[in-house]
């Protein structure tokens, strides 16, 4: 095997993996945030959940991509751990479609898929057609890469050392270990199974040895999800535990079956003289039978994962941190838009809560100064600024990735929203600063002013409460209420300003406190403007 063959082997592997990524990106851009609603509707039933997992994986040709998507969905709260069990089981079945397609020698027409896909991407301007074409182009590139690998490995038939090495895999533990490690390195069971089929086609590895490598490949494919779960919430890490449990249990069962029964001979009898189909069938049977065996115990698997990774009792909101945004590095983009939108939405909701608390405390210390509240306002403002910066940086990083128009509108909309929230937070700090001045000057507001301040506080909090839990189905009502509240803000400001002028004329208000109250009215009015801006932005995001 010369340098040219080695380059062809790795070049083919590169094309295979790139084609897989193209398919995932195409599905992501075509479906995008709709993946959330699809999975929510279909994964409540275990059978349907398995079919959904199998279907998605069959389209993108990668159980790793589907499992990484599931990890992200569980991490962001879009999917429960229980729902994830069924999708993962289905993903293991769906990934066998690649081997079956290789066995059908679909690689012969692979260039046709690539031509149709690339042609449509170049000459058809419709965005949706462009994304779907990417799936077809990726499929063609994937199988062209597989053909390259097959051609590159043909010289190995003449290598006695390599043939002898392949026969060593009849040792179950060695075969499982090699299959797991190789698949973990290239992070694709589809690719590693395809390579195994290529070796079998050349007669370099018998089925009796190949089955153990095959079992190990199912374990090795879990590494992608394990890497994706690093730094995520505990429920997302439990998802990877379930994925590992599924494949390890299946490997143990089938290893025992192979050693104690004529399982290999039965597989060979199904398609005699066709080693490529034999491996494809062994892979499919492994995953279907394991799924059928473990399907009744999916709930228990989720409980075991919870036992292995219990909830942490540590309070984690003290330090400055992003609680919901947990981006992970992965070459698979499928489901990323749904996860990203959900993470940003939850983090923005958290920022909104902190702004509301600062508004409440700022008005409170204007009415009755409290050192403890004043300190909390400063600490919370620091957190709000941190969230604004962290969310902004995450949104900017998302803008560079390809996604559907609706997902882009959602992401860009949240960028506008956090800017308005940050400005509302600044106005709350202004109010706290006025309270500091009143304390320093030893000034106090009259009872009438204190009542007016309390009314302003209630109005601000009501306007912010109106912005919580905004959904496409209620966005019109939210905007209508925001318009009414903003007008009420303006009316209250005008009304209280006139009253303030009357108090000043009658000498019932000192000049210093009068100036402070005028500044409060200005901040109050501007907070109303920003809340209306946010409501209008939510309306634009829902269109």
One Martini backbone bead per residue (centre of mass of N, CA, C, O) as a GRO file, in nm:
protein
  543
    1UNK     BB    1   0.088   0.042   0.030
    2UNK     BB    2   0.092   0.349  -0.078
    3UNK     BB    3   0.073   0.689  -0.062
    4UNK     BB    4  -0.170   0.709  -0.252
    5UNK     BB    5  -0.357   0.517  -0.094
    6UNK     BB    6  -0.354   0.674   0.171
    7UNK     BB    7  -0.468   0.936   0.058
    8UNK     BB    8  -0.730   0.806  -0.048
    9UNK     BB    9  -0.835   0.706   0.221
   10UNK     BB   10  -0.847   0.989   0.365
   11UNK     BB   11  -1.005   1.131   0.143
   12UNK     BB   12  -1.256   0.951   0.163
   13UNK     BB   13  -1.313   1.010   0.461
   14UNK     BB   14  -1.351   1.313   0.424
   15UNK     BB   15  -1.592   1.294   0.231
   16UNK     BB   16  -1.779   1.136   0.413
   17UNK     BB   17  -1.790   1.347   0.649
   18UNK     BB   18  -1.876   1.588   0.475
   19UNK     BB   19  -2.139   1.469   0.369
   20UNK     BB   20  -2.266   1.440   0.648
   21UNK     BB   21  -2.257   1.745   0.715
   22UNK     BB   22  -2.428   1.843   0.479
   23UNK     BB   23  -2.685   1.694   0.566
   24UNK     BB   24  -2.715   1.826   0.843
   25UNK     BB   25  -2.721   2.123   0.744
   26UNK     BB   26  -2.964   2.092   0.558
   27UNK     BB   27  -3.167   2.005   0.776
   28UNK     BB   28  -3.127   2.246   0.963
   29UNK     BB   29  -3.210   2.468   0.757
   30UNK     BB   30  -3.492   2.342   0.684
   31UNK     BB   31  -3.595   2.302   0.990
   32UNK     BB   32  -3.468   2.385   1.251
   33UNK     BB   33  -3.689   2.499   1.489
   34UNK     BB   34  -3.894   2.263   1.411
   35UNK     BB   35  -3.768   2.032   1.571
   36UNK     BB   36  -3.909   2.090   1.832
   37UNK     BB   37  -4.209   2.038   1.750
   38UNK     BB   38  -4.168   1.757   1.638
   39UNK     BB   39  -4.062   1.623   1.904
   40UNK     BB   40  -4.294   1.703   2.094
   41UNK     BB   41  -4.520   1.541   1.928
   42UNK     BB   42  -4.353   1.243   1.887
   43UNK     BB   43  -4.212   1.160   2.194
   44UNK     BB   44  -4.443   1.057   2.394
   45UNK     BB   45  -4.415   0.802   2.227
   46UNK     BB   46  -4.206   0.541   2.210
   47UNK     BB   47  -4.247   0.440   1.922
   48UNK     BB   48  -4.238   0.715   1.779
   49UNK     BB   49  -3.965   0.798   1.892
   50UNK     BB   50  -3.805   0.579   1.745
   51UNK     BB   51  -3.891   0.661   1.457
   52UNK     BB   52  -3.774   0.944   1.466
   53UNK     BB   53  -3.480   0.868   1.519
   54UNK     BB   54  -3.454   0.691   1.265
   55UNK     BB   55  -3.533   0.901   1.051
   56UNK     BB   56  -3.321   1.120   1.102
   57UNK     BB   57  -3.072   0.930   1.074
   58UNK     BB   58  -3.131   0.836   0.783
   59UNK     BB   59  -3.094   1.120   0.657
   60UNK     BB   60  -2.795   1.193   0.803
   61UNK     BB   61  -2.616   0.930   0.863
   62UNK     BB   62  -2.619   0.989   1.203
   63UNK     BB   63  -2.620   0.913   1.536
   64UNK     BB   64  -2.441   1.132   1.650
   65UNK     BB   65  -2.606   1.375   1.556
   66UNK     BB   66  -2.866   1.299   1.703
   67UNK     BB   67  -2.747   1.279   1.991
   68UNK     BB   68  -2.641   1.567   2.006
   69UNK     BB   69  -2.916   1.693   1.973
   70UNK     BB   70  -3.040   1.567   2.227
   71UNK     BB   71  -2.846   1.688   2.427
   72UNK     BB   72  -2.922   1.980   2.360
   73UNK     BB   73  -3.227   1.956   2.425
   74UNK     BB   74  -3.197   1.870   2.719
   75UNK     BB   75  -3.021   2.111   2.812
   76UNK     BB   76  -3.261   2.328   2.713
   77UNK     BB   77  -3.558   2.179   2.765
   78UNK     BB   78  -3.697   2.049   2.495
   79UNK     BB   79  -3.628   1.771   2.643
   80UNK     BB   80  -3.667   1.486   2.794
   81UNK     BB   81  -3.520   1.211   2.916
   82UNK     BB   82  -3.742   1.015   2.826
   83UNK     BB   83  -3.750   1.100   2.525
   84UNK     BB   84  -3.448   1.040   2.463
   85UNK     BB   85  -3.451   0.734   2.474
   86UNK     BB   86  -3.614   0.680   2.211
   87UNK     BB   87  -3.435   0.836   2.009
   88UNK     BB   88  -3.175   0.675   2.058
   89UNK     BB   89  -3.282   0.404   1.971
   90UNK     BB   90  -3.353   0.498   1.682
   91UNK     BB   91  -3.068   0.590   1.597
   92UNK     BB   92  -2.944   0.302   1.596
   93UNK     BB   93  -3.119   0.213   1.357
   94UNK     BB   94  -3.071   0.442   1.141
   95UNK     BB   95  -2.755   0.392   1.103
   96UNK     BB   96  -2.793   0.120   0.925
   97UNK     BB   97  -2.855   0.240   0.640
   98UNK     BB   98  -2.572   0.272   0.529
   99UNK     BB   99  -2.499  -0.029   0.506
  100UNK     BB  100  -2.737  -0.100   0.318
  101UNK     BB  101  -2.655   0.092   0.085
  102UNK     BB  102  -2.382  -0.038   0.036
  103UNK     BB  103  -2.499  -0.322  -0.025
  104UNK     BB  104  -2.664  -0.192  -0.280
  105UNK     BB  105  -2.466  -0.008  -0.443
  106UNK     BB  106  -2.523   0.319  -0.450
  107UNK     BB  107  -2.244   0.435  -0.546
  108UNK     BB  108  -2.299   0.431  -0.855
  109UNK     BB  109  -2.514   0.694  -0.814
  110UNK     BB  110  -2.370   0.921  -0.651
  111UNK     BB  111  -2.304   1.139  -0.867
  112UNK     BB  112  -2.602   1.208  -0.920
  113UNK     BB  113  -2.662   1.333  -0.648
  114UNK     BB  114  -2.442   1.551  -0.665
  115UNK     BB  115  -2.540   1.690  -0.925
  116UNK     BB  116  -2.826   1.762  -0.834
  117UNK     BB  117  -2.753   1.916  -0.577
  118UNK     BB  118  -2.549   2.125  -0.693
  119UNK     BB  119  -2.725   2.232  -0.920
  120UNK     BB  120  -2.952   2.344  -0.739
  121UNK     BB  121  -2.767   2.532  -0.567
  122UNK     BB  122  -2.675   2.711  -0.822
  123UNK     BB  123  -2.974   2.755  -0.994
  124UNK     BB  124  -3.149   2.770  -0.734
  125UNK     BB  125  -3.291   3.030  -0.525
  126UNK     BB  126  -3.438   2.870  -0.334
  127UNK     BB  127  -3.387   2.812  -0.008
  128UNK     BB  128  -3.517   2.532   0.041
  129UNK     BB  129  -3.390   2.390  -0.202
  130UNK     BB  130  -3.100   2.436  -0.114
  131UNK     BB  131  -3.113   2.261   0.147
  132UNK     BB  132  -3.211   1.993   0.019
  133UNK     BB  133  -2.973   1.970  -0.181
  134UNK     BB  134  -2.758   1.927   0.039
  135UNK     BB  135  -2.846   1.640   0.108
  136UNK     BB  136  -2.790   1.512  -0.170
  137UNK     BB  137  -2.496   1.598  -0.199
  138UNK     BB  138  -2.398   1.456   0.058
  139UNK     BB  139  -2.469   1.168  -0.032
  140UNK     BB  140  -2.280   1.162  -0.275
  141UNK     BB  141  -2.013   1.226  -0.126
  142UNK     BB  142  -2.020   0.993   0.070
  143UNK     BB  143  -2.005   0.757  -0.150
  144UNK     BB  144  -1.750   0.855  -0.289
  145UNK     BB  145  -1.572   0.817  -0.042
  146UNK     BB  146  -1.621   0.512  -0.015
  147UNK     BB  147  -1.498   0.433  -0.290
  148UNK     BB  148  -1.215   0.539  -0.228
  149UNK     BB  149  -1.157   0.350   0.009
  150UNK     BB  150  -1.194   0.086  -0.141
  151UNK     BB  151  -0.966   0.130  -0.352
  152UNK     BB  152  -0.732   0.181  -0.140
  153UNK     BB  153  -0.765  -0.127  -0.002
  154UNK     BB  154  -0.694  -0.346  -0.216
  155UNK     BB  155  -0.378  -0.392  -0.163
  156UNK     BB  156  -0.422  -0.544   0.119
  157UNK     BB  157  -0.471  -0.834   0.011
  158UNK     BB  158  -0.138  -0.873  -0.024
  159UNK     BB  159  -0.112  -0.845   0.289
  160UNK     BB  160  -0.022  -1.065   0.526
  161UNK     BB  161  -0.011  -0.895   0.786
  162UNK     BB  162  -0.299  -0.776   0.762
  163UNK     BB  163  -0.456  -1.042   0.751
  164UNK     BB  164  -0.355  -1.146   1.025
  165UNK     BB  165  -0.472  -0.914   1.190
  166UNK     BB  166  -0.774  -0.964   1.125
  167UNK     BB  167  -0.785  -1.255   1.263
  168UNK     BB  168  -0.748  -1.149   1.564
  169UNK     BB  169  -1.063  -1.053   1.598
  170UNK     BB  170  -1.177  -1.326   1.721
  171UNK     BB  171  -1.127  -1.173   1.966
  172UNK     BB  172  -1.362  -1.014   2.128
  173UNK     BB  173  -1.212  -0.789   2.291
  174UNK     BB  174  -1.035  -0.687   2.058
  175UNK     BB  175  -1.257  -0.618   1.857
  176UNK     BB  176  -1.412  -0.419   2.036
  177UNK     BB  177  -1.178  -0.224   2.089
  178UNK     BB  178  -1.111  -0.147   1.796
  179UNK     BB  179  -1.394  -0.046   1.717
  180UNK     BB  180  -1.416   0.176   1.936
  181UNK     BB  181  -1.158   0.341   1.879
  182UNK     BB  182  -1.196   0.404   1.578
  183UNK     BB  183  -1.474   0.544   1.609
  184UNK     BB  184  -1.381   0.761   1.814
  185UNK     BB  185  -1.179   0.900   1.623
  186UNK     BB  186  -1.392   0.953   1.372
  187UNK     BB  187  -1.693   0.989   1.474
  188UNK     BB  188  -1.815   0.722   1.295
  189UNK     BB  189  -1.999   0.443   1.239
  190UNK     BB  190  -2.060   0.455   0.940
  191UNK     BB  191  -1.764   0.463   0.846
  192UNK     BB  192  -1.657   0.210   0.997
  193UNK     BB  193  -1.857   0.012   0.871
  194UNK     BB  194  -1.774   0.066   0.579
  195UNK     BB  195  -1.484  -0.032   0.614
  196UNK     BB  196  -1.558  -0.316   0.705
  197UNK     BB  197  -1.701  -0.389   0.439
  198UNK     BB  198  -1.453  -0.353   0.261
  199UNK     BB  199  -1.282  -0.573   0.394
  200UNK     BB  200  -1.485  -0.804   0.345
  201UNK     BB  201  -1.495  -0.783   0.031
  202UNK     BB  202  -1.172  -0.869   0.018
  203UNK     BB  203  -1.130  -1.104   0.251
  204UNK     BB  204  -0.973  -0.992   0.525
  205UNK     BB  205  -1.252  -1.041   0.696
  206UNK     BB  206  -1.437  -1.228   0.882
  207UNK     BB  207  -1.741  -1.246   1.032
  208UNK     BB  208  -1.638  -1.371   1.305
  209UNK     BB  209  -1.472  -1.096   1.350
  210UNK     BB  210  -1.654  -0.851   1.262
  211UNK     BB  211  -1.874  -0.852   1.485
  212UNK     BB  212  -1.694  -0.738   1.716
  213UNK     BB  213  -1.624  -0.475   1.581
  214UNK     BB  214  -1.917  -0.386   1.550
  215UNK     BB  215  -1.982  -0.365   1.851
  216UNK     BB  216  -1.761  -0.152   1.912
  217UNK     BB  217  -1.874   0.071   1.723
  218UNK     BB  218  -2.128   0.127   1.897
  219UNK     BB  219  -1.960   0.244   2.130
  220UNK     BB  220  -1.777   0.460   1.985
  221UNK     BB  221  -2.016   0.657   1.896
  222UNK     BB  222  -2.050   0.794   2.189
  223UNK     BB  223  -1.818   1.008   2.201
  224UNK     BB  224  -1.960   1.255   2.078
  225UNK     BB  225  -2.171   1.290   2.306
  226UNK     BB  226  -1.971   1.312   2.538
  227UNK     BB  227  -1.832   1.569   2.435
  228UNK     BB  228  -2.101   1.740   2.417
  229UNK     BB  229  -2.162   1.714   2.745
  230UNK     BB  230  -1.951   1.900   2.817
  231UNK     BB  231  -2.080   2.149   3.032
  232UNK     BB  232  -2.347   2.044   3.095
  233UNK     BB  233  -2.615   1.938   3.214
  234UNK     BB  234  -2.711   1.663   3.385
  235UNK     BB  235  -2.928   1.561   3.178
  236UNK     BB  236  -2.735   1.548   2.935
  237UNK     BB  237  -2.539   1.341   3.062
  238UNK     BB  238  -2.753   1.117   3.090
  239UNK     BB  239  -2.791   1.068   2.790
  240UNK     BB  240  -2.507   0.939   2.747
  241UNK     BB  241  -2.550   0.707   2.941
  242UNK     BB  242  -2.779   0.574   2.780
  243UNK     BB  243  -2.619   0.528   2.522
  244UNK     BB  244  -2.406   0.346   2.650
  245UNK     BB  245  -2.591   0.132   2.773
  246UNK     BB  246  -2.717   0.028   2.516
  247UNK     BB  247  -2.445  -0.070   2.375
  248UNK     BB  248  -2.329  -0.245   2.603
  249UNK     BB  249  -2.563  -0.439   2.639
  250UNK     BB  250  -2.570  -0.535   2.344
  251UNK     BB  251  -2.280  -0.645   2.338
  252UNK     BB  252  -2.306  -0.856   2.559
  253UNK     BB  253  -2.534  -1.020   2.437
  254UNK     BB  254  -2.400  -1.078   2.149
  255UNK     BB  255  -2.141  -1.210   2.247
  256UNK     BB  256  -2.275  -1.450   2.382
  257UNK     BB  257  -2.430  -1.549   2.135
  258UNK     BB  258  -2.178  -1.598   1.951
  259UNK     BB  259  -2.039  -1.807   2.156
  260UNK     BB  260  -2.321  -2.008   2.193
  261UNK     BB  261  -2.403  -1.966   1.890
  262UNK     BB  262  -2.493  -1.977   1.531
  263UNK     BB  263  -2.509  -1.671   1.439
  264UNK     BB  264  -2.310  -1.634   1.203
  265UNK     BB  265  -2.426  -1.858   1.021
  266UNK     BB  266  -2.706  -1.726   0.990
  267UNK     BB  267  -2.612  -1.467   0.851
  268UNK     BB  268  -2.476  -1.611   0.610
  269UNK     BB  269  -2.740  -1.759   0.511
  270UNK     BB  270  -2.898  -1.510   0.410
  271UNK     BB  271  -2.612  -1.410   0.236
  272UNK     BB  272  -2.438  -1.588   0.049
  273UNK     BB  273  -2.131  -1.444  -0.056
  274UNK     BB  274  -2.213  -1.152   0.107
  275UNK     BB  275  -2.038  -0.964   0.325
  276UNK     BB  276  -2.168  -0.684   0.314
  277UNK     BB  277  -2.458  -0.776   0.388
  278UNK     BB  278  -2.386  -0.923   0.649
  279UNK     BB  279  -2.297  -0.670   0.808
  280UNK     BB  280  -2.554  -0.508   0.771
  281UNK     BB  281  -2.738  -0.718   0.913
  282UNK     BB  282  -2.589  -0.733   1.184
  283UNK     BB  283  -2.631  -0.433   1.252
  284UNK     BB  284  -2.939  -0.426   1.241
  285UNK     BB  285  -3.001  -0.654   1.442
  286UNK     BB  286  -2.862  -0.539   1.686
  287UNK     BB  287  -3.043  -0.274   1.709
  288UNK     BB  288  -3.327  -0.396   1.703
  289UNK     BB  289  -3.303  -0.602   1.934
  290UNK     BB  290  -3.207  -0.408   2.153
  291UNK     BB  291  -3.456  -0.229   2.141
  292UNK     BB  292  -3.669  -0.446   2.206
  293UNK     BB  293  -3.543  -0.526   2.484
  294UNK     BB  294  -3.528  -0.210   2.607
  295UNK     BB  295  -3.801  -0.065   2.574
  296UNK     BB  296  -3.940  -0.152   2.854
  297UNK     BB  297  -3.663  -0.007   3.010
  298UNK     BB  298  -3.638   0.304   2.967
  299UNK     BB  299  -3.719   0.416   3.247
  300UNK     BB  300  -3.492   0.270   3.403
  301UNK     BB  301  -3.256   0.402   3.254
  302UNK     BB  302  -3.319   0.687   3.353
  303UNK     BB  303  -3.291   0.618   3.657
  304UNK     BB  304  -3.000   0.519   3.649
  305UNK     BB  305  -2.881   0.787   3.542
  306UNK     BB  306  -2.976   0.948   3.792
  307UNK     BB  307  -2.812   0.786   3.997
  308UNK     BB  308  -2.528   0.834   3.868
  309UNK     BB  309  -2.650   1.151   3.820
  310UNK     BB  310  -2.708   1.353   4.044
  311UNK     BB  311  -2.820   1.618   4.185
  312UNK     BB  312  -2.718   1.927   4.261
  313UNK     BB  313  -2.713   2.135   4.566
  314UNK     BB  314  -2.575   2.363   4.447
  315UNK     BB  315  -2.550   2.697   4.443
  316UNK     BB  316  -2.523   2.876   4.109
  317UNK     BB  317  -2.604   3.213   4.137
  318UNK     BB  318  -2.362   3.379   4.255
  319UNK     BB  319  -2.204   3.362   4.012
  320UNK     BB  320  -2.096   3.470   3.721
  321UNK     BB  321  -2.329   3.337   3.474
  322UNK     BB  322  -2.437   3.117   3.237
  323UNK     BB  323  -2.712   2.906   3.264
  324UNK     BB  324  -2.821   2.821   2.957
  325UNK     BB  325  -2.568   2.884   2.802
  326UNK     BB  326  -2.420   2.577   2.637
  327UNK     BB  327  -2.192   2.555   2.434
  328UNK     BB  328  -2.086   2.309   2.187
  329UNK     BB  329  -1.857   2.119   2.031
  330UNK     BB  330  -1.943   2.046   1.685
  331UNK     BB  331  -1.983   1.904   1.360
  332UNK     BB  332  -2.288   1.909   1.436
  333UNK     BB  333  -2.593   2.105   1.358
  334UNK     BB  334  -2.825   1.951   1.439
  335UNK     BB  335  -3.055   2.148   1.625
  336UNK     BB  336  -2.911   2.421   1.695
  337UNK     BB  337  -3.133   2.638   1.666
  338UNK     BB  338  -3.327   2.537   1.883
  339UNK     BB  339  -3.123   2.556   2.112
  340UNK     BB  340  -3.035   2.852   2.083
  341UNK     BB  341  -3.310   2.989   2.117
  342UNK     BB  342  -3.370   2.868   2.396
  343UNK     BB  343  -3.124   2.975   2.548
  344UNK     BB  344  -3.170   3.274   2.497
  345UNK     BB  345  -3.454   3.298   2.609
  346UNK     BB  346  -3.383   3.209   2.904
  347UNK     BB  347  -3.164   3.427   2.953
  348UNK     BB  348  -3.351   3.670   2.904
  349UNK     BB  349  -3.547   3.600   3.133
  350UNK     BB  350  -3.333   3.637   3.353
  351UNK     BB  351  -3.273   3.933   3.292
  352UNK     BB  352  -3.560   4.037   3.340
  353UNK     BB  353  -3.577   3.962   3.640
  354UNK     BB  354  -3.342   4.146   3.732
  355UNK     BB  355  -3.464   4.412   3.637
  356UNK     BB  356  -3.719   4.397   3.811
  357UNK     BB  357  -3.571   4.394   4.085
  358UNK     BB  358  -3.431   4.671   4.046
  359UNK     BB  359  -3.684   4.839   4.020
  360UNK     BB  360  -3.806   4.769   4.290
  361UNK     BB  361  -3.559   4.859   4.470
  362UNK     BB  362  -3.527   5.151   4.366
  363UNK     BB  363  -3.806   5.255   4.453
  364UNK     BB  364  -3.785   5.167   4.748
  365UNK     BB  365  -3.536   5.364   4.823
  366UNK     BB  366  -3.694   5.621   4.756
  367UNK     BB  367  -3.906   5.570   4.982
  368UNK     BB  368  -3.695   5.362   5.156
  369UNK     BB  369  -3.399   5.353   5.271
  370UNK     BB  370  -3.162   5.071   5.190
  371UNK     BB  371  -2.857   4.927   5.204
  372UNK     BB  372  -2.915   4.640   5.109
  373UNK     BB  373  -3.061   4.716   4.845
  374UNK     BB  374  -2.831   4.889   4.726
  375UNK     BB  375  -2.629   4.655   4.700
  376UNK     BB  376  -2.803   4.473   4.519
  377UNK     BB  377  -2.819   4.661   4.276
  378UNK     BB  378  -2.518   4.660   4.207
  379UNK     BB  379  -2.485   4.352   4.173
  380UNK     BB  380  -2.710   4.318   3.957
  381UNK     BB  381  -2.592   4.510   3.744
  382UNK     BB  382  -2.342   4.343   3.694
  383UNK     BB  383  -2.501   4.097   3.593
  384UNK     BB  384  -2.650   4.234   3.359
  385UNK     BB  385  -2.392   4.311   3.204
  386UNK     BB  386  -2.291   4.023   3.175
  387UNK     BB  387  -2.533   3.913   3.015
  388UNK     BB  388  -2.521   4.109   2.781
  389UNK     BB  389  -2.241   4.016   2.687
  390UNK     BB  390  -2.283   3.706   2.668
  391UNK     BB  391  -2.529   3.704   2.476
  392UNK     BB  392  -2.407   3.874   2.250
  393UNK     BB  393  -2.170   3.685   2.181
  394UNK     BB  394  -2.347   3.443   2.108
  395UNK     BB  395  -2.514   3.575   1.884
  396UNK     BB  396  -2.275   3.649   1.702
  397UNK     BB  397  -2.183   3.351   1.662
  398UNK     BB  398  -2.459   3.269   1.516
  399UNK     BB  399  -2.455   3.459   1.260
  400UNK     BB  400  -2.239   3.272   1.093
  401UNK     BB  401  -2.452   3.062   1.073
  402UNK     BB  402  -2.655   2.850   0.910
  403UNK     BB  403  -3.000   2.952   0.857
  404UNK     BB  404  -3.301   3.028   0.880
  405UNK     BB  405  -3.487   3.308   0.863
  406UNK     BB  406  -3.650   3.268   1.130
  407UNK     BB  407  -3.400   3.219   1.310
  408UNK     BB  408  -3.259   3.489   1.253
  409UNK     BB  409  -3.484   3.668   1.365
  410UNK     BB  410  -3.473   3.562   1.651
  411UNK     BB  411  -3.178   3.620   1.720
  412UNK     BB  412  -3.179   3.927   1.644
  413UNK     BB  413  -3.409   4.007   1.837
  414UNK     BB  414  -3.258   3.948   2.108
  415UNK     BB  415  -3.049   4.168   2.070
  416UNK     BB  416  -3.252   4.402   2.106
  417UNK     BB  417  -3.371   4.324   2.381
  418UNK     BB  418  -3.111   4.337   2.561
  419UNK     BB  419  -3.061   4.635   2.508
  420UNK     BB  420  -3.323   4.734   2.648
  421UNK     BB  421  -3.274   4.599   2.923
  422UNK     BB  422  -3.010   4.747   2.988
  423UNK     BB  423  -3.143   5.031   2.992
  424UNK     BB  424  -3.338   4.977   3.220
  425UNK     BB  425  -3.116   4.913   3.424
  426UNK     BB  426  -2.992   5.197   3.416
  427UNK     BB  427  -3.243   5.344   3.528
  428UNK     BB  428  -3.236   5.203   3.799
  429UNK     BB  429  -2.961   5.323   3.882
  430UNK     BB  430  -3.054   5.612   3.876
  431UNK     BB  431  -3.256   5.586   4.106
  432UNK     BB  432  -3.044   5.504   4.318
  433UNK     BB  433  -2.884   5.769   4.291
  434UNK     BB  434  -3.110   5.953   4.396
  435UNK     BB  435  -3.126   5.821   4.674
  436UNK     BB  436  -2.840   5.901   4.756
  437UNK     BB  437  -2.886   6.206   4.740
  438UNK     BB  438  -3.113   6.228   4.949
  439UNK     BB  439  -2.940   6.121   5.180
  440UNK     BB  440  -2.704   6.329   5.164
  441UNK     BB  441  -2.918   6.583   5.191
  442UNK     BB  442  -3.152   6.511   5.383
  443UNK     BB  443  -3.401   6.419   5.212
  444UNK     BB  444  -3.765   6.427   5.159
  445UNK     BB  445  -4.055   6.303   5.068
  446UNK     BB  446  -4.364   6.331   5.030
  447UNK     BB  447  -4.648   6.155   5.056
  448UNK     BB  448  -4.744   6.206   4.766
  449UNK     BB  449  -4.480   6.116   4.626
  450UNK     BB  450  -4.469   5.829   4.742
  451UNK     BB  451  -4.728   5.737   4.599
  452UNK     BB  452  -4.625   5.792   4.311
  453UNK     BB  453  -4.383   5.600   4.322
  454UNK     BB  454  -4.552   5.344   4.372
  455UNK     BB  455  -4.707   5.361   4.104
  456UNK     BB  456  -4.459   5.344   3.920
  457UNK     BB  457  -4.363   5.071   4.010
  458UNK     BB  458  -4.613   4.909   3.929
  459UNK     BB  459  -4.604   4.988   3.628
  460UNK     BB  460  -4.327   4.868   3.559
  461UNK     BB  461  -4.382   4.574   3.652
  462UNK     BB  462  -4.622   4.523   3.462
  463UNK     BB  463  -4.466   4.568   3.196
  464UNK     BB  464  -4.260   4.335   3.249
  465UNK     BB  465  -4.462   4.103   3.295
  466UNK     BB  466  -4.576   4.117   2.999
  467UNK     BB  467  -4.282   3.992   2.884
  468UNK     BB  468  -4.355   3.722   2.990
  469UNK     BB  469  -4.408   3.452   2.811
  470UNK     BB  470  -4.367   3.482   2.502
  471UNK     BB  471  -4.579   3.397   2.224
  472UNK     BB  472  -4.709   3.366   1.918
  473UNK     BB  473  -5.016   3.342   2.036
  474UNK     BB  474  -4.966   3.623   2.242
  475UNK     BB  475  -4.827   3.878   2.105
  476UNK     BB  476  -5.067   4.067   2.050
  477UNK     BB  477  -5.149   4.108   2.346
  478UNK     BB  478  -4.880   4.216   2.446
  479UNK     BB  479  -4.871   4.465   2.260
  480UNK     BB  480  -5.137   4.594   2.345
  481UNK     BB  481  -5.059   4.633   2.643
  482UNK     BB  482  -4.799   4.798   2.592
  483UNK     BB  483  -4.936   5.042   2.462
  484UNK     BB  484  -5.114   5.115   2.703
  485UNK     BB  485  -4.882   5.140   2.914
  486UNK     BB  486  -4.719   5.362   2.772
  487UNK     BB  487  -4.944   5.573   2.780
  488UNK     BB  488  -4.970   5.570   3.087
  489UNK     BB  489  -4.688   5.671   3.141
  490UNK     BB  490  -4.721   5.945   3.003
  491UNK     BB  491  -4.962   6.039   3.174
  492UNK     BB  492  -4.824   6.020   3.450
  493UNK     BB  493  -4.595   6.212   3.396
  494UNK     BB  494  -4.769   6.464   3.336
  495UNK     BB  495  -4.931   6.463   3.595
  496UNK     BB  496  -4.686   6.469   3.801
  497UNK     BB  497  -4.553   6.727   3.688
  498UNK     BB  498  -4.783   6.922   3.751
  499UNK     BB  499  -4.788   6.868   4.054
  500UNK     BB  500  -4.497   6.958   4.104
  501UNK     BB  501  -4.533   7.252   4.019
  502UNK     BB  502  -4.746   7.318   4.237
  503UNK     BB  503  -4.564   7.259   4.482
  504UNK     BB  504  -4.347   7.466   4.414
  505UNK     BB  505  -4.531   7.719   4.414
  506UNK     BB  506  -4.634   7.651   4.725
  507UNK     BB  507  -4.375   7.532   4.890
  508UNK     BB  508  -4.398   7.194   4.926
  509UNK     BB  509  -4.112   7.192   4.773
  510UNK     BB  510  -3.796   7.130   4.733
  511UNK     BB  511  -3.571   7.185   4.489
  512UNK     BB  512  -3.403   6.922   4.507
  513UNK     BB  513  -3.644   6.718   4.511
  514UNK     BB  514  -3.768   6.827   4.248
  515UNK     BB  515  -3.539   6.747   4.058
  516UNK     BB  516  -3.540   6.446   4.120
  517UNK     BB  517  -3.834   6.392   4.034
  518UNK     BB  518  -3.794   6.475   3.738
  519UNK     BB  519  -3.587   6.251   3.678
  520UNK     BB  520  -3.770   6.014   3.742
  521UNK     BB  521  -3.979   6.071   3.519
  522UNK     BB  522  -3.785   6.030   3.284
  523UNK     BB  523  -3.708   5.735   3.347
  524UNK     BB  524  -3.995   5.624   3.347
  525UNK     BB  525  -4.059   5.691   3.049
  526UNK     BB  526  -3.817   5.529   2.921
  527UNK     BB  527  -3.897   5.249   3.023
  528UNK     BB  528  -4.158   5.241   2.857
  529UNK     BB  529  -4.024   5.252   2.579
  530UNK     BB  530  -3.857   4.984   2.607
  531UNK     BB  531  -4.094   4.790   2.651
  532UNK     BB  532  -4.223   4.849   2.376
  533UNK     BB  533  -3.984   4.761   2.203
  534UNK     BB  534  -3.994   4.465   2.291
  535UNK     BB  535  -4.281   4.398   2.197
  536UNK     BB  536  -4.227   4.469   1.898
  537UNK     BB  537  -4.004   4.258   1.859
  538UNK     BB  538  -4.176   4.007   1.914
  539UNK     BB  539  -4.362   4.055   1.673
  540UNK     BB  540  -4.141   4.030   1.453
  541UNK     BB  541  -4.054   3.734   1.538
  542UNK     BB  542  -4.354   3.606   1.469
  543UNK     BB  543  -4.361   3.654   1.139
   0.00000   0.00000   0.00000
